[in-house]
Amino acid sequence: MSELTLLILRFGFLAVLWVFVFVIVYAMRSDLFGQRVRKMREPSAAQSGQAGQASSPFPQNAAAAAGGASAAGGAVAGAAATPAPAGKVVGAAATNTPLPSTHPPTPAPQSKIPVFTPLAGSTAGVHPRATTSNAHKLVITSGAKAGTEIELGVDPLTIGRSTDSSVVIRDDYTSTHHARLLNWNNEWVIQDLDSTNGTFLDGKRVTQPTAVALNTPIKIGSTSFELRR
């Protein structure tokens, strides 16, 4: 290959390289600054006036109608500015005053308390419902913490594996936030918090907030509780 051919190839390669560099720079410039936006020329005043006259089929009638409307508005404003006699104003206000209702007010509906229906043969029906006045402690009757007693107040108690629970139970059948024992109209109610294995009251799975009776077993995982005096 001759030296002239090599020289031509070198210049051709440099030209292609510079074209590639310019293409990259142009693309980066478009990305950074965007493309130029051309402004539309605004129509002149004469053109806009001609366009307005062309769009209105009855220009003279429209002006006359506008003048009539302004005159009517002035008449209405004058009538409104004229004060009416005091007796007539008082009479009109008296007709708009609502009369007192003779019907007694409807009492607000009381909050619905969930009802616990014990299973057949269950002893829960013979025990009174646990309230803040007759239930004073939560006793763990079975499980790893059997014999533990927790004093009851009026605040709700959360039960689960989480360390922020009021009653922490660590077994494979208890969820992180398993159930909650809450005070509802001065009655203790058990609520399942969408646990995996469920919460059982006297052998029946809890599907909604359910009132708890005294000395009735509440089973969560492998642990059982009872509300006692």
mmCIF file of the C-alpha atoms, coordinates in Angstrom:
data_MODEL
# 
_entry.id   MODEL 
# 
loop_
_atom_site.group_PDB 
_atom_site.id 
_atom_site.type_symbol 
_atom_site.label_atom_id 
_atom_site.label_alt_id 
_atom_site.label_comp_id 
_atom_site.label_asym_id 
_atom_site.label_entity_id 
_atom_site.label_seq_id 
_atom_site.pdbx_PDB_ins_code 
_atom_site.Cartn_x 
_atom_site.Cartn_y 
_atom_site.Cartn_z 
_atom_site.occupancy 
_atom_site.B_iso_or_equiv 
_atom_site.pdbx_formal_charge 
_atom_site.auth_seq_id 
_atom_site.auth_comp_id 
_atom_site.auth_asym_id 
_atom_site.auth_atom_id 
_atom_site.pdbx_PDB_model_num 
ATOM 1   C CA . MET A 1 1   ? 0.000   0.000   0.000  1.00 0.00 ? 1   MET A CA 1 
ATOM 2   C CA . SER A 1 2   ? 1.468   3.337   -1.008 1.00 0.00 ? 2   SER A CA 1 
ATOM 3   C CA . GLU A 1 3   ? 2.068   6.273   1.298  1.00 0.00 ? 3   GLU A CA 1 
ATOM 4   C CA . LEU A 1 4   ? -0.538  8.364   -0.558 1.00 0.00 ? 4   LEU A CA 1 
ATOM 5   C CA . THR A 1 5   ? -3.225  5.791   0.166  1.00 0.00 ? 5   THR A CA 1 
ATOM 6   C CA . LEU A 1 6   ? -2.292  5.700   3.844  1.00 0.00 ? 6   LEU A CA 1 
ATOM 7   C CA . LEU A 1 7   ? -2.392  9.490   4.013  1.00 0.00 ? 7   LEU A CA 1 
ATOM 8   C CA . ILE A 1 8   ? -5.851  9.572   2.424  1.00 0.00 ? 8   ILE A CA 1 
ATOM 9   C CA . LEU A 1 9   ? -7.102  6.932   4.835  1.00 0.00 ? 9   LEU A CA 1 
ATOM 10  C CA . ARG A 1 10  ? -5.767  8.896   7.793  1.00 0.00 ? 10  ARG A CA 1 
ATOM 11  C CA . PHE A 1 11  ? -7.486  12.103  6.678  1.00 0.00 ? 11  PHE A CA 1 
ATOM 12  C CA . GLY A 1 12  ? -10.705 10.186  6.019  1.00 0.00 ? 12  GLY A CA 1 
ATOM 13  C CA . PHE A 1 13  ? -10.588 8.627   9.489  1.00 0.00 ? 13  PHE A CA 1 
ATOM 14  C CA . LEU A 1 14  ? -10.005 12.044  11.079 1.00 0.00 ? 14  LEU A CA 1 
ATOM 15  C CA . ALA A 1 15  ? -12.919 13.507  9.124  1.00 0.00 ? 15  ALA A CA 1 
ATOM 16  C CA . VAL A 1 16  ? -15.245 10.717  10.244 1.00 0.00 ? 16  VAL A CA 1 
ATOM 17  C CA . LEU A 1 17  ? -14.035 11.152  13.825 1.00 0.00 ? 17  LEU A CA 1 
ATOM 18  C CA . TRP A 1 18  ? -14.735 14.903  13.785 1.00 0.00 ? 18  TRP A CA 1 
ATOM 19  C CA . VAL A 1 19  ? -18.183 14.347  12.295 1.00 0.00 ? 19  VAL A CA 1 
ATOM 20  C CA . PHE A 1 20  ? -18.928 11.890  15.089 1.00 0.00 ? 20  PHE A CA 1 
ATOM 21  C CA . VAL A 1 21  ? -17.736 14.424  17.703 1.00 0.00 ? 21  VAL A CA 1 
ATOM 22  C CA . PHE A 1 22  ? -19.942 17.181  16.215 1.00 0.00 ? 22  PHE A CA 1 
ATOM 23  C CA . VAL A 1 23  ? -22.962 14.863  16.209 1.00 0.00 ? 23  VAL A CA 1 
ATOM 24  C CA . ILE A 1 24  ? -22.443 14.053  19.900 1.00 0.00 ? 24  ILE A CA 1 
ATOM 25  C CA . VAL A 1 25  ? -22.016 17.741  20.802 1.00 0.00 ? 25  VAL A CA 1 
ATOM 26  C CA . TYR A 1 26  ? -25.190 18.671  18.906 1.00 0.00 ? 26  TYR A CA 1 
ATOM 27  C CA . ALA A 1 27  ? -27.163 15.916  20.616 1.00 0.00 ? 27  ALA A CA 1 
ATOM 28  C CA . MET A 1 28  ? -25.941 17.018  24.050 1.00 0.00 ? 28  MET A CA 1 
ATOM 29  C CA . ARG A 1 29  ? -26.801 20.628  23.244 1.00 0.00 ? 29  ARG A CA 1 
ATOM 30  C CA . SER A 1 30  ? -30.337 19.636  22.260 1.00 0.00 ? 30  SER A CA 1 
ATOM 31  C CA . ASP A 1 31  ? -30.774 17.676  25.477 1.00 0.00 ? 31  ASP A CA 1 
ATOM 32  C CA . LEU A 1 32  ? -29.465 20.482  27.683 1.00 0.00 ? 32  LEU A CA 1 
ATOM 33  C CA . PHE A 1 33  ? -31.010 23.548  26.070 1.00 0.00 ? 33  PHE A CA 1 
ATOM 34  C CA . GLY A 1 34  ? -33.861 22.100  24.006 1.00 0.00 ? 34  GLY A CA 1 
ATOM 35  C CA . GLN A 1 35  ? -34.961 23.158  20.587 1.00 0.00 ? 35  GLN A CA 1 
ATOM 36  C CA . ARG A 1 36  ? -35.735 26.741  19.689 1.00 0.00 ? 36  ARG A CA 1 
ATOM 37  C CA . VAL A 1 37  ? -39.371 27.739  19.830 1.00 0.00 ? 37  VAL A CA 1 
ATOM 38  C CA . ARG A 1 38  ? -40.536 30.212  17.236 1.00 0.00 ? 38  ARG A CA 1 
ATOM 39  C CA . LYS A 1 39  ? -42.962 32.860  18.427 1.00 0.00 ? 39  LYS A CA 1 
ATOM 40  C CA . MET A 1 40  ? -46.176 33.334  16.517 1.00 0.00 ? 40  MET A CA 1 
ATOM 41  C CA . ARG A 1 41  ? -46.714 36.807  15.108 1.00 0.00 ? 41  ARG A CA 1 
ATOM 42  C CA . GLU A 1 42  ? -49.539 38.587  16.869 1.00 0.00 ? 42  GLU A CA 1 
ATOM 43  C CA . PRO A 1 43  ? -52.246 39.980  14.549 1.00 0.00 ? 43  PRO A CA 1 
ATOM 44  C CA . SER A 1 44  ? -52.324 43.748  14.174 1.00 0.00 ? 44  SER A CA 1 
ATOM 45  C CA . ALA A 1 45  ? -55.102 45.896  15.612 1.00 0.00 ? 45  ALA A CA 1 
ATOM 46  C CA . ALA A 1 46  ? -56.653 46.506  12.202 1.00 0.00 ? 46  ALA A CA 1 
ATOM 47  C CA . GLN A 1 47  ? -56.757 42.809  11.405 1.00 0.00 ? 47  GLN A CA 1 
ATOM 48  C CA . SER A 1 48  ? -58.264 41.963  14.826 1.00 0.00 ? 48  SER A CA 1 
ATOM 49  C CA . GLY A 1 49  ? -60.934 44.667  14.347 1.00 0.00 ? 49  GLY A CA 1 
ATOM 50  C CA . GLN A 1 50  ? -61.852 43.345  10.931 1.00 0.00 ? 50  GLN A CA 1 
ATOM 51  C CA . ALA A 1 51  ? -61.998 39.813  12.314 1.00 0.00 ? 51  ALA A CA 1 
ATOM 52  C CA . GLY A 1 52  ? -64.310 40.960  15.130 1.00 0.00 ? 52  GLY A CA 1 
ATOM 53  C CA . GLN A 1 53  ? -66.655 42.695  12.690 1.00 0.00 ? 53  GLN A CA 1 
ATOM 54  C CA . ALA A 1 54  ? -66.683 39.673  10.431 1.00 0.00 ? 54  ALA A CA 1 
ATOM 55  C CA . SER A 1 55  ? -67.518 37.324  13.327 1.00 0.00 ? 55  SER A CA 1 
ATOM 56  C CA . SER A 1 56  ? -70.492 39.466  14.460 1.00 0.00 ? 56  SER A CA 1 
ATOM 57  C CA . PRO A 1 57  ? -73.365 39.227  11.952 1.00 0.00 ? 57  PRO A CA 1 
ATOM 58  C CA . PHE A 1 58  ? -75.319 42.167  13.478 1.00 0.00 ? 58  PHE A CA 1 
ATOM 59  C CA . PRO A 1 59  ? -72.799 44.652  14.956 1.00 0.00 ? 59  PRO A CA 1 
ATOM 60  C CA . GLN A 1 60  ? -75.192 47.601  15.111 1.00 0.00 ? 60  GLN A CA 1 
ATOM 61  C CA . ASN A 1 61  ? -77.961 45.599  16.727 1.00 0.00 ? 61  ASN A CA 1 
ATOM 62  C CA . ALA A 1 62  ? -75.503 44.231  19.304 1.00 0.00 ? 62  ALA A CA 1 
ATOM 63  C CA . ALA A 1 63  ? -74.396 47.758  20.259 1.00 0.00 ? 63  ALA A CA 1 
ATOM 64  C CA . ALA A 1 64  ? -78.013 48.874  20.580 1.00 0.00 ? 64  ALA A CA 1 
ATOM 65  C CA . ALA A 1 65  ? -78.826 45.861  22.735 1.00 0.00 ? 65  ALA A CA 1 
ATOM 66  C CA . ALA A 1 66  ? -75.829 46.605  24.957 1.00 0.00 ? 66  ALA A CA 1 
ATOM 67  C CA . GLY A 1 67  ? -77.024 50.195  25.407 1.00 0.00 ? 67  GLY A CA 1 
ATOM 68  C CA . GLY A 1 68  ? -80.529 49.018  26.324 1.00 0.00 ? 68  GLY A CA 1 
ATOM 69  C CA . ALA A 1 69  ? -79.142 46.529  28.823 1.00 0.00 ? 69  ALA A CA 1 
ATOM 70  C CA . SER A 1 70  ? -77.026 49.217  30.514 1.00 0.00 ? 70  SER A CA 1 
ATOM 71  C CA . ALA A 1 71  ? -80.068 51.490  30.762 1.00 0.00 ? 71  ALA A CA 1 
ATOM 72  C CA . ALA A 1 72  ? -82.142 48.709  32.307 1.00 0.00 ? 72  ALA A CA 1 
ATOM 73  C CA . GLY A 1 73  ? -79.317 47.970  34.747 1.00 0.00 ? 73  GLY A CA 1 
ATOM 74  C CA . GLY A 1 74  ? -79.262 51.620  35.810 1.00 0.00 ? 74  GLY A CA 1 
ATOM 75  C CA . ALA A 1 75  ? -83.010 51.548  36.449 1.00 0.00 ? 75  ALA A CA 1 
ATOM 76  C CA . VAL A 1 76  ? -82.688 48.416  38.567 1.00 0.00 ? 76  VAL A CA 1 
ATOM 77  C CA . ALA A 1 77  ? -79.801 49.920  40.535 1.00 0.00 ? 77  ALA A CA 1 
ATOM 78  C CA . GLY A 1 78  ? -81.853 53.055  41.200 1.00 0.00 ? 78  GLY A CA 1 
ATOM 79  C CA . ALA A 1 79  ? -84.778 50.999  42.431 1.00 0.00 ? 79  ALA A CA 1 
ATOM 80  C CA . ALA A 1 80  ? -82.486 49.000  44.710 1.00 0.00 ? 80  ALA A CA 1 
ATOM 81  C CA . ALA A 1 81  ? -80.950 52.185  46.123 1.00 0.00 ? 81  ALA A CA 1 
ATOM 82  C CA . THR A 1 82  ? -84.381 53.576  47.070 1.00 0.00 ? 82  THR A CA 1 
ATOM 83  C CA . PRO A 1 83  ? -85.065 52.556  50.723 1.00 0.00 ? 83  PRO A CA 1 
ATOM 84  C CA . ALA A 1 84  ? -88.343 50.761  51.419 1.00 0.00 ? 84  ALA A CA 1 
ATOM 85  C CA . PRO A 1 85  ? -90.649 51.706  54.308 1.00 0.00 ? 85  PRO A CA 1 
ATOM 86  C CA . ALA A 1 86  ? -89.610 50.287  57.670 1.00 0.00 ? 86  ALA A CA 1 
ATOM 87  C CA . GLY A 1 87  ? -92.927 48.530  58.280 1.00 0.00 ? 87  GLY A CA 1 
ATOM 88  C CA . LYS A 1 88  ? -92.734 46.604  55.019 1.00 0.00 ? 88  LYS A CA 1 
ATOM 89  C CA . VAL A 1 89  ? -89.155 45.518  55.681 1.00 0.00 ? 89  VAL A CA 1 
ATOM 90  C CA . VAL A 1 90  ? -90.045 44.234  59.133 1.00 0.00 ? 90  VAL A CA 1 
ATOM 91  C CA . GLY A 1 91  ? -93.023 42.343  57.755 1.00 0.00 ? 91  GLY A CA 1 
ATOM 92  C CA . ALA A 1 92  ? -90.915 40.676  55.072 1.00 0.00 ? 92  ALA A CA 1 
ATOM 93  C CA . ALA A 1 93  ? -88.293 39.682  57.610 1.00 0.00 ? 93  ALA A CA 1 
ATOM 94  C CA . ALA A 1 94  ? -91.003 38.262  59.854 1.00 0.00 ? 94  ALA A CA 1 
ATOM 95  C CA . THR A 1 95  ? -92.327 36.072  57.054 1.00 0.00 ? 95  THR A CA 1 
ATOM 96  C CA . ASN A 1 96  ? -88.842 34.615  56.487 1.00 0.00 ? 96  ASN A CA 1 
ATOM 97  C CA . THR A 1 97  ? -88.234 33.817  60.187 1.00 0.00 ? 97  THR A CA 1 
ATOM 98  C CA . PRO A 1 98  ? -88.606 30.024  60.753 1.00 0.00 ? 98  PRO A CA 1 
ATOM 99  C CA . LEU A 1 99  ? -91.131 28.996  63.373 1.00 0.00 ? 99  LEU A CA 1 
ATOM 100 C CA . PRO A 1 100 ? -89.909 26.900  66.311 1.00 0.00 ? 100 PRO A CA 1 
ATOM 101 C CA . SER A 1 101 ? -90.442 23.182  65.830 1.00 0.00 ? 101 SER A CA 1 
ATOM 102 C CA . THR A 1 102 ? -93.097 21.565  67.994 1.00 0.00 ? 102 THR A CA 1 
ATOM 103 C CA . HIS A 1 103 ? -91.662 18.059  67.581 1.00 0.00 ? 103 HIS A CA 1 
ATOM 104 C CA . PRO A 1 104 ? -89.219 16.783  70.236 1.00 0.00 ? 104 PRO A CA 1 
ATOM 105 C CA . PRO A 1 105 ? -85.610 16.261  69.037 1.00 0.00 ? 105 PRO A CA 1 
ATOM 106 C CA . THR A 1 106 ? -84.791 12.788  67.799 1.00 0.00 ? 106 THR A CA 1 
ATOM 107 C CA . PRO A 1 107 ? -82.351 11.088  70.197 1.00 0.00 ? 107 PRO A CA 1 
ATOM 108 C CA . ALA A 1 108 ? -78.986 10.085  68.737 1.00 0.00 ? 108 ALA A CA 1 
ATOM 109 C CA . PRO A 1 109 ? -78.687 6.354   68.055 1.00 0.00 ? 109 PRO A CA 1 
ATOM 110 C CA . GLN A 1 110 ? -76.642 4.489   70.608 1.00 0.00 ? 110 GLN A CA 1 
ATOM 111 C CA . SER A 1 111 ? -73.477 2.783   69.443 1.00 0.00 ? 111 SER A CA 1 
ATOM 112 C CA . LYS A 1 112 ? -74.075 -0.818  68.533 1.00 0.00 ? 112 LYS A CA 1 
ATOM 113 C CA . ILE A 1 113 ? -72.422 -3.222  70.954 1.00 0.00 ? 113 ILE A CA 1 
ATOM 114 C CA . PRO A 1 114 ? -71.303 -6.525  69.435 1.00 0.00 ? 114 PRO A CA 1 
ATOM 115 C CA . VAL A 1 115 ? -73.127 -9.523  70.853 1.00 0.00 ? 115 VAL A CA 1 
ATOM 116 C CA . PHE A 1 116 ? -71.311 -12.720 71.777 1.00 0.00 ? 116 PHE A CA 1 
ATOM 117 C CA . THR A 1 117 ? -73.363 -15.867 71.254 1.00 0.00 ? 117 THR A CA 1 
ATOM 118 C CA . PRO A 1 118 ? -71.754 -18.777 73.177 1.00 0.00 ? 118 PRO A CA 1 
ATOM 119 C CA . LEU A 1 119 ? -71.391 -22.176 71.594 1.00 0.00 ? 119 LEU A CA 1 
ATOM 120 C CA . ALA A 1 120 ? -73.788 -25.001 72.418 1.00 0.00 ? 120 ALA A CA 1 
ATOM 121 C CA . GLY A 1 121 ? -72.835 -26.497 75.759 1.00 0.00 ? 121 GLY A CA 1 
ATOM 122 C CA . SER A 1 122 ? -70.527 -23.590 76.544 1.00 0.00 ? 122 SER A CA 1 
ATOM 123 C CA . THR A 1 123 ? -70.338 -22.139 80.041 1.00 0.00 ? 123 THR A CA 1 
ATOM 124 C CA . ALA A 1 124 ? -69.838 -18.587 78.752 1.00 0.00 ? 124 ALA A CA 1 
ATOM 125 C CA . GLY A 1 125 ? -73.563 -17.914 78.752 1.00 0.00 ? 125 GLY A CA 1 
ATOM 126 C CA . VAL A 1 126 ? -73.821 -18.347 82.515 1.00 0.00 ? 126 VAL A CA 1 
ATOM 127 C CA . HIS A 1 127 ? -71.091 -15.798 83.233 1.00 0.00 ? 127 HIS A CA 1 
ATOM 128 C CA . PRO A 1 128 ? -71.748 -12.060 83.113 1.00 0.00 ? 128 PRO A CA 1 
ATOM 129 C CA . ARG A 1 129 ? -70.022 -9.915  80.562 1.00 0.00 ? 129 ARG A CA 1 
ATOM 130 C CA . ALA A 1 130 ? -66.651 -8.585  81.575 1.00 0.00 ? 130 ALA A CA 1 
ATOM 131 C CA . THR A 1 131 ? -66.841 -4.855  82.259 1.00 0.00 ? 131 THR A CA 1 
ATOM 132 C CA . THR A 1 132 ? -64.472 -2.292  83.664 1.00 0.00 ? 132 THR A CA 1 
ATOM 133 C CA . SER A 1 133 ? -66.205 -2.624  87.025 1.00 0.00 ? 133 SER A CA 1 
ATOM 134 C CA . ASN A 1 134 ? -66.160 -6.422  87.473 1.00 0.00 ? 134 ASN A CA 1 
ATOM 135 C CA . ALA A 1 135 ? -63.039 -7.493  85.511 1.00 0.00 ? 135 ALA A CA 1 
ATOM 136 C CA . HIS A 1 136 ? -59.796 -6.314  87.067 1.00 0.00 ? 136 HIS A CA 1 
ATOM 137 C CA . LYS A 1 137 ? -57.121 -8.643  85.692 1.00 0.00 ? 137 LYS A CA 1 
ATOM 138 C CA . LEU A 1 138 ? -56.141 -10.688 82.654 1.00 0.00 ? 138 LEU A CA 1 
ATOM 139 C CA . VAL A 1 139 ? -54.855 -14.111 83.679 1.00 0.00 ? 139 VAL A CA 1 
ATOM 140 C CA . ILE A 1 140 ? -52.764 -16.330 81.373 1.00 0.00 ? 140 ILE A CA 1 
ATOM 141 C CA . THR A 1 141 ? -54.045 -19.860 82.026 1.00 0.00 ? 141 THR A CA 1 
ATOM 142 C CA . SER A 1 142 ? -51.904 -21.857 79.552 1.00 0.00 ? 142 SER A CA 1 
ATOM 143 C CA . GLY A 1 143 ? -48.783 -21.387 77.486 1.00 0.00 ? 143 GLY A CA 1 
ATOM 144 C CA . ALA A 1 144 ? -45.234 -20.289 78.157 1.00 0.00 ? 144 ALA A CA 1 
ATOM 145 C CA . LYS A 1 145 ? -46.357 -17.532 80.555 1.00 0.00 ? 145 LYS A CA 1 
ATOM 146 C CA . ALA A 1 146 ? -49.048 -19.495 82.401 1.00 0.00 ? 146 ALA A CA 1 
ATOM 147 C CA . GLY A 1 147 ? -49.898 -17.970 85.777 1.00 0.00 ? 147 GLY A CA 1 
ATOM 148 C CA . THR A 1 148 ? -49.062 -14.410 84.746 1.00 0.00 ? 148 THR A CA 1 
ATOM 149 C CA . GLU A 1 149 ? -51.619 -11.810 85.819 1.00 0.00 ? 149 GLU A CA 1 
ATOM 150 C CA . ILE A 1 150 ? -51.967 -8.404  84.161 1.00 0.00 ? 150 ILE A CA 1 
ATOM 151 C CA . GLU A 1 151 ? -53.909 -5.621  85.838 1.00 0.00 ? 151 GLU A CA 1 
ATOM 152 C CA . LEU A 1 152 ? -56.648 -4.091  83.695 1.00 0.00 ? 152 LEU A CA 1 
ATOM 153 C CA . GLY A 1 153 ? -57.367 -0.396  83.437 1.00 0.00 ? 153 GLY A CA 1 
ATOM 154 C CA . VAL A 1 154 ? -59.389 1.344   80.755 1.00 0.00 ? 154 VAL A CA 1 
ATOM 155 C CA . ASP A 1 155 ? -56.767 1.423   78.000 1.00 0.00 ? 155 ASP A CA 1 
ATOM 156 C CA . PRO A 1 156 ? -56.757 -1.246  75.279 1.00 0.00 ? 156 PRO A CA 1 
ATOM 157 C CA . LEU A 1 157 ? -54.270 -4.120  75.407 1.00 0.00 ? 157 LEU A CA 1 
ATOM 158 C CA . THR A 1 158 ? -52.521 -5.373  72.271 1.00 0.00 ? 158 THR A CA 1 
ATOM 159 C CA . ILE A 1 159 ? -51.399 -8.997  72.061 1.00 0.00 ? 159 ILE A CA 1 
ATOM 160 C CA . GLY A 1 160 ? -48.749 -10.315 69.670 1.00 0.00 ? 160 GLY A CA 1 
ATOM 161 C CA . ARG A 1 161 ? -45.108 -11.113 69.016 1.00 0.00 ? 161 ARG A CA 1 
ATOM 162 C CA . SER A 1 162 ? -44.058 -7.494  68.541 1.00 0.00 ? 162 SER A CA 1 
ATOM 163 C CA . THR A 1 163 ? -42.101 -5.896  71.349 1.00 0.00 ? 163 THR A CA 1 
ATOM 164 C CA . ASP A 1 164 ? -44.452 -2.896  71.350 1.00 0.00 ? 164 ASP A CA 1 
ATOM 165 C CA . SER A 1 165 ? -47.429 -5.126  72.288 1.00 0.00 ? 165 SER A CA 1 
ATOM 166 C CA . SER A 1 166 ? -48.950 -4.839  75.749 1.00 0.00 ? 166 SER A CA 1 
ATOM 167 C CA . VAL A 1 167 ? -48.785 -8.640  76.113 1.00 0.00 ? 167 VAL A CA 1 
ATOM 168 C CA . VAL A 1 168 ? -45.847 -10.154 74.221 1.00 0.00 ? 168 VAL A CA 1 
ATOM 169 C CA . ILE A 1 169 ? -46.282 -13.810 73.175 1.00 0.00 ? 169 ILE A CA 1 
ATOM 170 C CA . ARG A 1 170 ? -43.445 -15.472 71.311 1.00 0.00 ? 170 ARG A CA 1 
ATOM 171 C CA . ASP A 1 171 ? -44.517 -18.685 69.612 1.00 0.00 ? 171 ASP A CA 1 
ATOM 172 C CA . ASP A 1 172 ? -44.812 -19.893 66.031 1.00 0.00 ? 172 ASP A CA 1 
ATOM 173 C CA . TYR A 1 173 ? -48.617 -19.552 65.960 1.00 0.00 ? 173 TYR A CA 1 
ATOM 174 C CA . THR A 1 174 ? -48.889 -15.904 67.021 1.00 0.00 ? 174 THR A CA 1 
ATOM 175 C CA . SER A 1 175 ? -48.772 -13.004 64.563 1.00 0.00 ? 175 SER A CA 1 
ATOM 176 C CA . THR A 1 176 ? -46.779 -9.818  65.089 1.00 0.00 ? 176 THR A CA 1 
ATOM 177 C CA . HIS A 1 177 ? -49.955 -7.880  65.941 1.00 0.00 ? 177 HIS A CA 1 
ATOM 178 C CA . HIS A 1 178 ? -52.417 -10.660 66.643 1.00 0.00 ? 178 HIS A CA 1 
ATOM 179 C CA . ALA A 1 179 ? -55.365 -9.323  68.644 1.00 0.00 ? 179 ALA A CA 1 
ATOM 180 C CA . ARG A 1 180 ? -56.540 -6.421  70.753 1.00 0.00 ? 180 ARG A CA 1 
ATOM 181 C CA . LEU A 1 181 ? -58.579 -6.309  73.962 1.00 0.00 ? 181 LEU A CA 1 
ATOM 182 C CA . LEU A 1 182 ? -60.370 -2.973  74.148 1.00 0.00 ? 182 LEU A CA 1 
ATOM 183 C CA . ASN A 1 183 ? -62.897 -1.159  76.284 1.00 0.00 ? 183 ASN A CA 1 
ATOM 184 C CA . TRP A 1 184 ? -66.136 -0.562  74.352 1.00 0.00 ? 184 TRP A CA 1 
ATOM 185 C CA . ASN A 1 185 ? -68.897 1.213   76.280 1.00 0.00 ? 185 ASN A CA 1 
ATOM 186 C CA . ASN A 1 186 ? -67.369 -0.029  79.557 1.00 0.00 ? 186 ASN A CA 1 
ATOM 187 C CA . GLU A 1 187 ? -67.358 -3.644  78.296 1.00 0.00 ? 187 GLU A CA 1 
ATOM 188 C CA . TRP A 1 188 ? -64.283 -5.627  77.334 1.00 0.00 ? 188 TRP A CA 1 
ATOM 189 C CA . VAL A 1 189 ? -64.262 -6.661  73.683 1.00 0.00 ? 189 VAL A CA 1 
ATOM 190 C CA . ILE A 1 190 ? -61.772 -8.898  71.855 1.00 0.00 ? 190 ILE A CA 1 
ATOM 191 C CA . GLN A 1 191 ? -60.819 -7.990  68.279 1.00 0.00 ? 191 GLN A CA 1 
ATOM 192 C CA . ASP A 1 192 ? -58.711 -10.068 65.890 1.00 0.00 ? 192 ASP A CA 1 
ATOM 193 C CA . LEU A 1 193 ? -56.204 -7.983  63.902 1.00 0.00 ? 193 LEU A CA 1 
ATOM 194 C CA . ASP A 1 194 ? -56.264 -10.089 60.718 1.00 0.00 ? 194 ASP A CA 1 
ATOM 195 C CA . SER A 1 195 ? -53.981 -12.686 62.238 1.00 0.00 ? 195 SER A CA 1 
ATOM 196 C CA . THR A 1 196 ? -52.846 -15.773 60.332 1.00 0.00 ? 196 THR A CA 1 
ATOM 197 C CA . ASN A 1 197 ? -54.071 -18.443 62.762 1.00 0.00 ? 197 ASN A CA 1 
ATOM 198 C CA . GLY A 1 198 ? -56.997 -16.523 64.236 1.00 0.00 ? 198 GLY A CA 1 
ATOM 199 C CA . THR A 1 199 ? -58.259 -15.656 67.712 1.00 0.00 ? 199 THR A CA 1 
ATOM 200 C CA . PHE A 1 200 ? -60.698 -17.976 69.496 1.00 0.00 ? 200 PHE A CA 1 
ATOM 201 C CA . LEU A 1 201 ? -63.190 -17.086 72.228 1.00 0.00 ? 201 LEU A CA 1 
ATOM 202 C CA . ASP A 1 202 ? -64.471 -20.173 74.064 1.00 0.00 ? 202 ASP A CA 1 
ATOM 203 C CA . GLY A 1 203 ? -63.522 -22.303 71.057 1.00 0.00 ? 203 GLY A CA 1 
ATOM 204 C CA . LYS A 1 204 ? -65.209 -20.060 68.480 1.00 0.00 ? 204 LYS A CA 1 
ATOM 205 C CA . ARG A 1 205 ? -63.135 -18.061 66.011 1.00 0.00 ? 205 ARG A CA 1 
ATOM 206 C CA . VAL A 1 206 ? -63.525 -14.307 66.383 1.00 0.00 ? 206 VAL A CA 1 
ATOM 207 C CA . THR A 1 207 ? -64.469 -12.660 63.074 1.00 0.00 ? 207 THR A CA 1 
ATOM 208 C CA . GLN A 1 208 ? -65.600 -9.294  64.462 1.00 0.00 ? 208 GLN A CA 1 
ATOM 209 C CA . PRO A 1 209 ? -65.230 -7.356  67.725 1.00 0.00 ? 209 PRO A CA 1 
ATOM 210 C CA . THR A 1 210 ? -66.925 -9.617  70.277 1.00 0.00 ? 210 THR A CA 1 
ATOM 211 C CA . ALA A 1 211 ? -67.850 -9.024  73.921 1.00 0.00 ? 211 ALA A CA 1 
ATOM 212 C CA . VAL A 1 212 ? -65.995 -11.213 76.419 1.00 0.00 ? 212 VAL A CA 1 
ATOM 213 C CA . ALA A 1 213 ? -67.608 -12.915 79.413 1.00 0.00 ? 213 ALA A CA 1 
ATOM 214 C CA . LEU A 1 214 ? -65.843 -13.433 82.725 1.00 0.00 ? 214 LEU A CA 1 
ATOM 215 C CA . ASN A 1 215 ? -63.816 -16.642 83.143 1.00 0.00 ? 215 ASN A CA 1 
ATOM 216 C CA . THR A 1 216 ? -64.148 -17.413 79.407 1.00 0.00 ? 216 THR A CA 1 
ATOM 217 C CA . PRO A 1 217 ? -60.991 -18.669 77.652 1.00 0.00 ? 217 PRO A CA 1 
ATOM 218 C CA . ILE A 1 218 ? -59.433 -16.550 74.914 1.00 0.00 ? 218 ILE A CA 1 
ATOM 219 C CA . LYS A 1 219 ? -56.925 -18.573 72.883 1.00 0.00 ? 219 LYS A CA 1 
ATOM 220 C CA . ILE A 1 220 ? -54.184 -16.969 70.818 1.00 0.00 ? 220 ILE A CA 1 
ATOM 221 C CA . GLY A 1 221 ? -51.671 -19.398 69.368 1.00 0.00 ? 221 GLY A CA 1 
ATOM 222 C CA . SER A 1 222 ? -50.727 -21.792 72.157 1.00 0.00 ? 222 SER A CA 1 
ATOM 223 C CA . THR A 1 223 ? -51.622 -19.320 74.930 1.00 0.00 ? 223 THR A CA 1 
ATOM 224 C CA . SER A 1 224 ? -54.992 -18.967 76.682 1.00 0.00 ? 224 SER A CA 1 
ATOM 225 C CA . PHE A 1 225 ? -56.290 -15.990 78.682 1.00 0.00 ? 225 PHE A CA 1 
ATOM 226 C CA . GLU A 1 226 ? -59.243 -15.266 80.926 1.00 0.00 ? 226 GLU A CA 1 
ATOM 227 C CA . LEU A 1 227 ? -60.726 -12.076 82.312 1.00 0.00 ? 227 LEU A CA 1 
ATOM 228 C CA . ARG A 1 228 ? -61.291 -12.423 86.035 1.00 0.00 ? 228 ARG A CA 1 
ATOM 229 C CA . ARG A 1 229 ? -62.421 -10.317 88.960 1.00 0.00 ? 229 ARG A CA 1 
# 
